[in-house]
Amino acid sequence: QVRGLCGTFTGDQRDEFTTPEGDVELGVAAFANAFRAAGACPALGPGIPDPCHGFPGSRERAEAACAVLLGPAFQ
């Protein structure tokens, strides 16, 4: 029942990039662009920028926030 940006958790990595339309994208940029709100931000190109370069000092906060996904709520 899980899908989208968190993946499908089926153990099959071939379906992890499933878009809201149910298509499976092969590339990260195409997958991310499928979730992009029109006009909200520019579409990603073939090279994915490192978000930590745009927000120095945020890596620690991001890692702490993402650690929730490894906690008991998602086990």
Backbone atoms as SQL, in Angstrom:
CREATE TABLE atoms (id INTEGER PRIMARY KEY, chain TEXT, resi INTEGER, resn TEXT, atom TEXT, x REAL, y REAL, z REAL);
INSERT INTO atoms VALUES
  (1, 'A', 1, 'GLN', 'N', 0.809, -1.203, 0.000),
  (2, 'A', 1, 'GLN', 'CA', 0.000, 0.000, 0.000),
  (3, 'A', 1, 'GLN', 'C', 0.848, 1.261, 0.000),
  (4, 'A', 2, 'VAL', 'N', 2.165, 1.107, 0.086),
  (5, 'A', 2, 'VAL', 'CA', 3.060, 2.261, 0.091),
  (6, 'A', 2, 'VAL', 'C', 3.552, 2.495, -1.324),
  (7, 'A', 3, 'ARG', 'N', 3.584, 3.766, -1.735),
  (8, 'A', 3, 'ARG', 'CA', 4.113, 4.093, -3.050),
  (9, 'A', 3, 'ARG', 'C', 4.543, 5.548, -3.063),
  (10, 'A', 4, 'GLY', 'N', 5.172, 5.961, -4.142),
  (11, 'A', 4, 'GLY', 'CA', 5.561, 7.355, -4.281),
  (12, 'A', 4, 'GLY', 'C', 6.999, 7.592, -3.904),
  (13, 'A', 5, 'LEU', 'N', 7.252, 8.762, -3.336),
  (14, 'A', 5, 'LEU', 'CA', 8.622, 9.165, -3.040),
  (15, 'A', 5, 'LEU', 'C', 9.285, 8.277, -2.003),
  (16, 'A', 6, 'CYS', 'N', 8.526, 7.568, -1.208),
  (17, 'A', 6, 'CYS', 'CA', 9.105, 6.649, -0.219),
  (18, 'A', 6, 'CYS', 'C', 9.352, 5.267, -0.810),
  (19, 'A', 7, 'GLY', 'N', 8.977, 5.028, -2.052),
  (20, 'A', 7, 'GLY', 'CA', 9.154, 3.721, -2.663),
  (21, 'A', 7, 'GLY', 'C', 7.958, 2.831, -2.404),
  (22, 'A', 8, 'THR', 'N', 8.071, 1.561, -2.765),
  (23, 'A', 8, 'THR', 'CA', 6.952, 0.633, -2.637),
  (24, 'A', 8, 'THR', 'C', 7.132, -0.384, -1.518),
  (25, 'A', 9, 'PHE', 'N', 8.359, -0.564, -1.049),
  (26, 'A', 9, 'PHE', 'CA', 8.684, -1.512, 0.016),
  (27, 'A', 9, 'PHE', 'C', 8.227, -2.931, -0.311),
  (28, 'A', 10, 'THR', 'N', 8.353, -3.316, -1.583),
  (29, 'A', 10, 'THR', 'CA', 8.026, -4.679, -1.985),
  (30, 'A', 10, 'THR', 'C', 9.259, -5.556, -2.025),
  (31, 'A', 11, 'GLY', 'N', 10.432, -4.941, -1.872),
  (32, 'A', 11, 'GLY', 'CA', 11.676, -5.684, -2.002),
  (33, 'A', 11, 'GLY', 'C', 12.147, -5.768, -3.441),
  (34, 'A', 12, 'ASP', 'N', 11.347, -5.288, -4.374),
  (35, 'A', 12, 'ASP', 'CA', 11.692, -5.293, -5.793),
  (36, 'A', 12, 'ASP', 'C', 12.080, -3.878, -6.189),
  (37, 'A', 13, 'GLN', 'N', 13.373, -3.635, -6.379),
  (38, 'A', 13, 'GLN', 'CA', 13.843, -2.289, -6.674),
  (39, 'A', 13, 'GLN', 'C', 13.416, -1.809, -8.052),
  (40, 'A', 14, 'ARG', 'N', 12.952, -2.698, -8.906),
  (41, 'A', 14, 'ARG', 'CA', 12.536, -2.283, -10.242),
  (42, 'A', 14, 'ARG', 'C', 11.276, -1.426, -10.215),
  (43, 'A', 15, 'ASP', 'N', 10.487, -1.456, -9.143),
  (44, 'A', 15, 'ASP', 'CA', 9.263, -0.658, -9.101),
  (45, 'A', 15, 'ASP', 'C', 9.336, 0.507, -8.103),
  (46, 'A', 16, 'GLU', 'N', 10.524, 0.820, -7.635),
  (47, 'A', 16, 'GLU', 'CA', 10.671, 1.895, -6.653),
  (48, 'A', 16, 'GLU', 'C', 10.385, 3.273, -7.241),
  (49, 'A', 17, 'PHE', 'N', 10.588, 3.469, -8.520),
  (50, 'A', 17, 'PHE', 'CA', 10.362, 4.777, -9.143),
  (51, 'A', 17, 'PHE', 'C', 8.995, 4.818, -9.815),
  (52, 'A', 18, 'THR', 'N', 7.947, 4.381, -9.126),
  (53, 'A', 18, 'THR', 'CA', 6.594, 4.406, -9.663),
  (54, 'A', 18, 'THR', 'C', 6.005, 5.796, -9.500),
  (55, 'A', 19, 'THR', 'N', 5.527, 6.364, -10.595),
  (56, 'A', 19, 'THR', 'CA', 4.978, 7.721, -10.597),
  (57, 'A', 19, 'THR', 'C', 3.524, 7.718, -10.121),
  (58, 'A', 20, 'PRO', 'N', 2.955, 8.892, -9.875),
  (59, 'A', 20, 'PRO', 'CA', 1.543, 8.947, -9.474),
  (60, 'A', 20, 'PRO', 'C', 0.608, 8.330, -10.526),
  (61, 'A', 21, 'GLU', 'N', 1.034, 8.318, -11.790),
  (62, 'A', 21, 'GLU', 'CA', 0.216, 7.729, -12.851),
  (63, 'A', 21, 'GLU', 'C', 0.382, 6.215, -12.944),
  (64, 'A', 22, 'GLY', 'N', 1.302, 5.645, -12.157),
  (65, 'A', 22, 'GLY', 'CA', 1.534, 4.209, -12.173),
  (66, 'A', 22, 'GLY', 'C', 2.634, 3.768, -13.109),
  (67, 'A', 23, 'ASP', 'N', 3.273, 4.718, -13.803),
  (68, 'A', 23, 'ASP', 'CA', 4.394, 4.387, -14.673),
  (69, 'A', 23, 'ASP', 'C', 5.643, 4.171, -13.825),
  (70, 'A', 24, 'VAL', 'N', 6.566, 3.368, -14.301),
  (71, 'A', 24, 'VAL', 'CA', 7.843, 3.166, -13.621),
  (72, 'A', 24, 'VAL', 'C', 8.914, 3.885, -14.427),
  (73, 'A', 25, 'GLU', 'N', 9.527, 4.885, -13.820),
  (74, 'A', 25, 'GLU', 'CA', 10.597, 5.639, -14.475),
  (75, 'A', 25, 'GLU', 'C', 11.932, 4.970, -14.219),
  (76, 'A', 26, 'LEU', 'N', 12.827, 5.072, -15.178),
  (77, 'A', 26, 'LEU', 'CA', 14.156, 4.484, -15.031),
  (78, 'A', 26, 'LEU', 'C', 15.155, 5.462, -14.430),
  (79, 'A', 27, 'GLY', 'N', 14.921, 6.754, -14.603),
  (80, 'A', 27, 'GLY', 'CA', 15.863, 7.754, -14.127),
  (81, 'A', 27, 'GLY', 'C', 15.308, 8.582, -12.980),
  (82, 'A', 28, 'VAL', 'N', 16.208, 9.087, -12.157),
  (83, 'A', 28, 'VAL', 'CA', 15.831, 9.878, -10.991),
  (84, 'A', 28, 'VAL', 'C', 15.150, 11.178, -11.396),
  (85, 'A', 29, 'ALA', 'N', 15.687, 11.855, -12.409),
  (86, 'A', 29, 'ALA', 'CA', 15.134, 13.149, -12.810),
  (87, 'A', 29, 'ALA', 'C', 13.702, 12.999, -13.314),
  (88, 'A', 30, 'ALA', 'N', 13.453, 12.023, -14.171),
  (89, 'A', 30, 'ALA', 'CA', 12.099, 11.812, -14.697),
  (90, 'A', 30, 'ALA', 'C', 11.137, 11.454, -13.568),
  (91, 'A', 31, 'PHE', 'N', 11.594, 10.656, -12.615),
  (92, 'A', 31, 'PHE', 'CA', 10.760, 10.283, -11.472),
  (93, 'A', 31, 'PHE', 'C', 10.429, 11.504, -10.626),
  (94, 'A', 32, 'ALA', 'N', 11.428, 12.305, -10.306),
  (95, 'A', 32, 'ALA', 'CA', 11.203, 13.502, -9.491),
  (96, 'A', 32, 'ALA', 'C', 10.301, 14.490, -10.211),
  (97, 'A', 33, 'ASN', 'N', 10.490, 14.655, -11.506),
  (98, 'A', 33, 'ASN', 'CA', 9.663, 15.580, -12.271),
  (99, 'A', 33, 'ASN', 'C', 8.198, 15.142, -12.308),
  (100, 'A', 34, 'ALA', 'N', 7.931, 13.849, -12.179),
  (101, 'A', 34, 'ALA', 'CA', 6.552, 13.362, -12.162),
  (102, 'A', 34, 'ALA', 'C', 5.797, 13.860, -10.928),
  (103, 'A', 35, 'PHE', 'N', 6.507, 14.187, -9.862),
  (104, 'A', 35, 'PHE', 'CA', 5.885, 14.669, -8.631),
  (105, 'A', 35, 'PHE', 'C', 5.924, 16.194, -8.523),
  (106, 'A', 36, 'ARG', 'N', 6.526, 16.850, -9.501),
  (107, 'A', 36, 'ARG', 'CA', 6.695, 18.297, -9.464),
  (108, 'A', 36, 'ARG', 'C', 5.370, 18.988, -9.716),
  (109, 'A', 37, 'ALA', 'N', 5.045, 19.966, -8.883),
  (110, 'A', 37, 'ALA', 'CA', 3.856, 20.787, -9.094),
  (111, 'A', 37, 'ALA', 'C', 4.170, 21.797, -10.193),
  (112, 'A', 38, 'ALA', 'N', 3.327, 21.882, -11.189),
  (113, 'A', 38, 'ALA', 'CA', 3.563, 22.774, -12.323),
  (114, 'A', 38, 'ALA', 'C', 3.773, 24.203, -11.847),
  (115, 'A', 39, 'GLY', 'N', 4.864, 24.792, -12.273),
  (116, 'A', 39, 'GLY', 'CA', 5.154, 26.172, -11.933),
  (117, 'A', 39, 'GLY', 'C', 5.771, 26.383, -10.565),
  (118, 'A', 40, 'ALA', 'N', 5.811, 25.350, -9.738),
  (119, 'A', 40, 'ALA', 'CA', 6.335, 25.510, -8.382),
  (120, 'A', 40, 'ALA', 'C', 7.857, 25.581, -8.358),
  (121, 'A', 41, 'CYS', 'N', 8.498, 24.865, -9.257),
  (122, 'A', 41, 'CYS', 'CA', 9.947, 24.851, -9.311),
  (123, 'A', 41, 'CYS', 'C', 10.359, 24.359, -10.695),
  (124, 'A', 42, 'PRO', 'N', 11.586, 24.636, -11.100),
  (125, 'A', 42, 'PRO', 'CA', 12.016, 24.184, -12.431),
  (126, 'A', 42, 'PRO', 'C', 12.173, 22.667, -12.490),
  (127, 'A', 43, 'ALA', 'N', 11.949, 22.117, -13.661),
  (128, 'A', 43, 'ALA', 'CA', 12.131, 20.678, -13.854),
  (129, 'A', 43, 'ALA', 'C', 13.605, 20.334, -13.712),
  (130, 'A', 44, 'LEU', 'N', 13.872, 19.145, -13.193),
  (131, 'A', 44, 'LEU', 'CA', 15.242, 18.670, -13.067),
  (132, 'A', 44, 'LEU', 'C', 15.771, 18.244, -14.427),
  (133, 'A', 45, 'GLY', 'N', 17.022, 18.515, -14.650),
  (134, 'A', 45, 'GLY', 'CA', 17.688, 18.064, -15.860),
  (135, 'A', 45, 'GLY', 'C', 18.332, 16.716, -15.607),
  (136, 'A', 46, 'PRO', 'N', 19.181, 16.273, -16.518),
  (137, 'A', 46, 'PRO', 'CA', 19.802, 14.958, -16.353),
  (138, 'A', 46, 'PRO', 'C', 20.756, 14.870, -15.167),
  (139, 'A', 47, 'GLY', 'N', 21.370, 15.984, -14.777),
  (140, 'A', 47, 'GLY', 'CA', 22.264, 15.967, -13.619),
  (141, 'A', 47, 'GLY', 'C', 21.511, 16.431, -12.379),
  (142, 'A', 48, 'ILE', 'N', 21.499, 15.620, -11.337),
  (143, 'A', 48, 'ILE', 'CA', 20.779, 15.957, -10.110),
  (144, 'A', 48, 'ILE', 'C', 21.695, 16.789, -9.211),
  (145, 'A', 49, 'PRO', 'N', 21.282, 18.023, -8.854),
  (146, 'A', 49, 'PRO', 'CA', 22.120, 18.836, -7.972),
  (147, 'A', 49, 'PRO', 'C', 22.103, 18.299, -6.541),
  (148, 'A', 50, 'ASP', 'N', 23.188, 18.498, -5.853),
  (149, 'A', 50, 'ASP', 'CA', 23.270, 18.098, -4.453),
  (150, 'A', 50, 'ASP', 'C', 22.580, 19.181, -3.622),
  (151, 'A', 51, 'PRO', 'N', 21.469, 18.868, -2.942),
  (152, 'A', 51, 'PRO', 'CA', 20.742, 19.892, -2.186),
  (153, 'A', 51, 'PRO', 'C', 21.558, 20.498, -1.054),
  (154, 'A', 52, 'CYS', 'N', 22.548, 19.798, -0.576),
  (155, 'A', 52, 'CYS', 'CA', 23.354, 20.324, 0.526),
  (156, 'A', 52, 'CYS', 'C', 24.238, 21.483, 0.066),
  (157, 'A', 53, 'HIS', 'N', 24.523, 21.565, -1.241),
  (158, 'A', 53, 'HIS', 'CA', 25.333, 22.677, -1.744),
  (159, 'A', 53, 'HIS', 'C', 24.550, 23.984, -1.685),
  (160, 'A', 54, 'GLY', 'N', 23.252, 23.923, -1.855),
  (161, 'A', 54, 'GLY', 'CA', 22.424, 25.119, -1.819),
  (162, 'A', 54, 'GLY', 'C', 22.071, 25.567, -0.417),
  (163, 'A', 55, 'PHE', 'N', 22.222, 24.678, 0.553),
  (164, 'A', 55, 'PHE', 'CA', 21.862, 24.980, 1.937),
  (165, 'A', 55, 'PHE', 'C', 22.959, 24.506, 2.880),
  (166, 'A', 56, 'PRO', 'N', 24.085, 25.224, 2.902),
  (167, 'A', 56, 'PRO', 'CA', 25.195, 24.795, 3.761),
  (168, 'A', 56, 'PRO', 'C', 24.760, 24.695, 5.224),
  (169, 'A', 57, 'GLY', 'N', 25.225, 23.669, 5.889),
  (170, 'A', 57, 'GLY', 'CA', 24.908, 23.480, 7.305),
  (171, 'A', 57, 'GLY', 'C', 23.612, 22.733, 7.553),
  (172, 'A', 58, 'SER', 'N', 22.891, 22.395, 6.503),
  (173, 'A', 58, 'SER', 'CA', 21.600, 21.727, 6.676),
  (174, 'A', 58, 'SER', 'C', 21.700, 20.207, 6.659),
  (175, 'A', 59, 'ARG', 'N', 22.861, 19.660, 6.313),
  (176, 'A', 59, 'ARG', 'CA', 22.988, 18.208, 6.217),
  (177, 'A', 59, 'ARG', 'C', 22.627, 17.520, 7.527),
  (178, 'A', 60, 'GLU', 'N', 23.102, 18.049, 8.650),
  (179, 'A', 60, 'GLU', 'CA', 22.829, 17.414, 9.940),
  (180, 'A', 60, 'GLU', 'C', 21.334, 17.415, 10.251),
  (181, 'A', 61, 'ARG', 'N', 20.669, 18.532, 9.987),
  (182, 'A', 61, 'ARG', 'CA', 19.215, 18.599, 10.233),
  (183, 'A', 61, 'ARG', 'C', 18.468, 17.632, 9.323),
  (184, 'A', 62, 'ALA', 'N', 18.895, 17.554, 8.070),
  (185, 'A', 62, 'ALA', 'CA', 18.240, 16.653, 7.123),
  (186, 'A', 62, 'ALA', 'C', 18.439, 15.196, 7.529),
  (187, 'A', 63, 'GLU', 'N', 19.641, 14.840, 7.948),
  (188, 'A', 63, 'GLU', 'CA', 19.897, 13.464, 8.365),
  (189, 'A', 63, 'GLU', 'C', 19.084, 13.108, 9.602),
  (190, 'A', 64, 'ALA', 'N', 18.934, 14.046, 10.533),
  (191, 'A', 64, 'ALA', 'CA', 18.126, 13.791, 11.735),
  (192, 'A', 64, 'ALA', 'C', 16.660, 13.606, 11.367),
  (193, 'A', 65, 'ALA', 'N', 16.165, 14.438, 10.445),
  (194, 'A', 65, 'ALA', 'CA', 14.764, 14.325, 10.034),
  (195, 'A', 65, 'ALA', 'C', 14.517, 13.014, 9.288),
  (196, 'A', 66, 'CYS', 'N', 15.450, 12.615, 8.435),
  (197, 'A', 66, 'CYS', 'CA', 15.299, 11.378, 7.677),
  (198, 'A', 66, 'CYS', 'C', 15.462, 10.140, 8.561),
  (199, 'A', 67, 'ALA', 'N', 16.114, 10.284, 9.695),
  (200, 'A', 67, 'ALA', 'CA', 16.297, 9.151, 10.599),
  (201, 'A', 67, 'ALA', 'C', 14.960, 8.606, 11.087),
  (202, 'A', 68, 'VAL', 'N', 13.931, 9.429, 11.043),
  (203, 'A', 68, 'VAL', 'CA', 12.594, 8.980, 11.440),
  (204, 'A', 68, 'VAL', 'C', 12.155, 7.801, 10.582),
  (205, 'A', 69, 'LEU', 'N', 12.550, 7.795, 9.313),
  (206, 'A', 69, 'LEU', 'CA', 12.177, 6.702, 8.422),
  (207, 'A', 69, 'LEU', 'C', 12.799, 5.370, 8.831),
  (208, 'A', 70, 'LEU', 'N', 13.868, 5.423, 9.594),
  (209, 'A', 70, 'LEU', 'CA', 14.512, 4.198, 10.069),
  (210, 'A', 70, 'LEU', 'C', 14.025, 3.789, 11.445),
  (211, 'A', 71, 'GLY', 'N', 13.148, 4.600, 12.024),
  (212, 'A', 71, 'GLY', 'CA', 12.636, 4.341, 13.383),
  (213, 'A', 71, 'GLY', 'C', 11.506, 3.331, 13.416),
  (214, 'A', 72, 'PRO', 'N', 10.959, 3.119, 14.594),
  (215, 'A', 72, 'PRO', 'CA', 9.935, 2.096, 14.803),
  (216, 'A', 72, 'PRO', 'C', 8.650, 2.304, 13.987),
  (217, 'A', 73, 'ALA', 'N', 8.324, 3.542, 13.671),
  (218, 'A', 73, 'ALA', 'CA', 7.082, 3.801, 12.931),
  (219, 'A', 73, 'ALA', 'C', 7.098, 3.149, 11.546),
  (220, 'A', 74, 'PHE', 'N', 8.285, 2.951, 10.984),
  (221, 'A', 74, 'PHE', 'CA', 8.378, 2.389, 9.628),
  (222, 'A', 74, 'PHE', 'C', 8.982, 0.999, 9.623),
  (223, 'A', 75, 'GLN', 'N', 9.056, 0.338, 10.747),
  (224, 'A', 75, 'GLN', 'CA', 9.594, -1.028, 10.778),
  (225, 'A', 75, 'GLN', 'C', 8.507, -2.050, 10.640);
